[in-house]
Amino acid sequence: MTASLRPDSPAGMLNKTISLCTASDLAGRYDGWLCDVWGVVHNGVAAYPDAVDALQRYRAGGGHVVLITNAPRPAAAVVPQLEALGVPDDAYDCIVTSGEATRTLLEEKPDTRVYHFGPEKDFPLLEGLKTPLTSLDDADVVLLTGPMEEERETVDSYTPFLRDLLARGLTMYCANPDLVVQRGDELVMCAGAIAESYEKMGGDVVIAGKPHAPIYDTARAELNRIAGRTLANDRLLAIGDGLPTDVKGAALQGLDVLFLTGGIYAAELDRPLDEALVAGLGNELTGQFPGLRLAGINDELRWADE
């Protein structure tokens, strides 16, 4: 993992402006939320009831919610997955995925021959693709959607394959930049870890999902469409649990962000959140990500503390 929490800042360096915030604390400041999905709305096994409740309350109060996810599939394929996990469609206005943003980049080069590498569950991304799919021998680029056996393999398992790609001089389009996601109590490797390894080997990698601009451009356009007007950037809140994706993306886009510690970094914290720990985390995050507009920190998305 390229970014980590270090909640041990010296007390004298604490950033006292960062507080322990609930969704209700922040709701009135923003017209739209760009909310991460894995680790925020569900854990890959079941929805977080408090997060669903917070999203529903925010929308009931006139706010707009775009779920912005690094899933390597179209939004239409994500909807039934959310329903099966217990996330109802009244918790959000629409979904924007990294898979669709990546597909858009590929289709800007319609003559490019694409080799797909990823599991069968990602096949919906290929349906109707305007660029031709081909074998590895004939490919111009590789579309990476995920590891073939995410619960059994490690990044090192792909070293021979990546060396072959490098020798062929192929550009990799990574449809899911996440390094890991939370599934129940486990962390599962994602395509981003493979892409990161390829880039370290000297390979060319193209990413449209978080933390990069294309997915945010699409998400903002969707929020403006839903609201029927152009929403100011400082009236938008990003919500997420990933440092190299959600937090870094918000920093690059000039968005306020609510960082949630109960997702993929939960194991790094050895005590419950309190104001002192939150201030220390705020200090660390603003040090790691220049220009970060940190609106607050909590362990999970909930409307209000009981």
Phi, psi and omega in degrees: 000128188278343178228145182215161175273142175227080188281042184233033181298142175302141185302327182290348183256005186295140177268101187286352182280345180269131185233168176280105189248139169262171180298322180293331176297327188256343191305316185290346182276346191228144176271338182211146176247135170254098193255127173296165185247291180296128179086351180241308181264329176208169181248020181088349179240318181206156177290154170271111184304320181295323179292316177300316179299318181296317179296317180296318180294319180297315179293322179297333178273006177104359178280161180243139184235122168250122173281122183243110191231146176275020176299135182274037182225161176294158179302322182299332178276341180279327183305308180294331176295318178296318179300317181295332180273352179099022177256106183284160184286351176275005177270354182204161178268319178199174181235136173240128185243153174297326179301314180293321178296322178292318178301320178299318178298318180295320184286351173287348177235075190296341180268359180287129179270129191245131170255124180267132173234116180167172184285165182300329183297343180267002182302330179304333179294336184273345184294123179076010179301130186278347175265143186289138173271142185210182177282166178299322182299329185256003189282149170265326180220163176245129174262109180263121178250340178170169173293154182287322178226082192297335183269352183245330188266162173242171178302323181298336179299337185261003182302313178300319179297316181293324177296323177296315178299318181295318179296330179276351180069032185272136173281137179257126170262114183263115185276350177220098183286351180301139175280317178216160168228159178273129173234103188065237179261006183249155172256129185245135181294144178239176183300327182302328179293323178290317179297321178298319178295319179296319180295321178295332177283350181108004180283155179270124183236133177246129182229130179255340183280184179302134016262018188271162191295321188307317182291327178288323177300317179294317181297318178294320177298321178293319178298318178297321178296315182295318182283339182076018179198169179275120180272135178294144182301325182281002174254015178244140180239125171271141180231127180189171181242001183256128179288308183284355180243289185292311184288312179298318179299317178297319179297316181293329183266359181069030181260144168294150181220139169259115182264131182249126186269351187274004179269241188287348180255009185303322184291342181279346180261130185257009177204160179298154179293138167220178186298324180293316179294319178299317179297319178296317177296319178300319178298317180295316184293317179292335174286323181285327188236094180304137179081004182297133177254085186273110182281331181171176182222143169206172179279329179209166177279115176216154185292312180206154176288141179288000000 
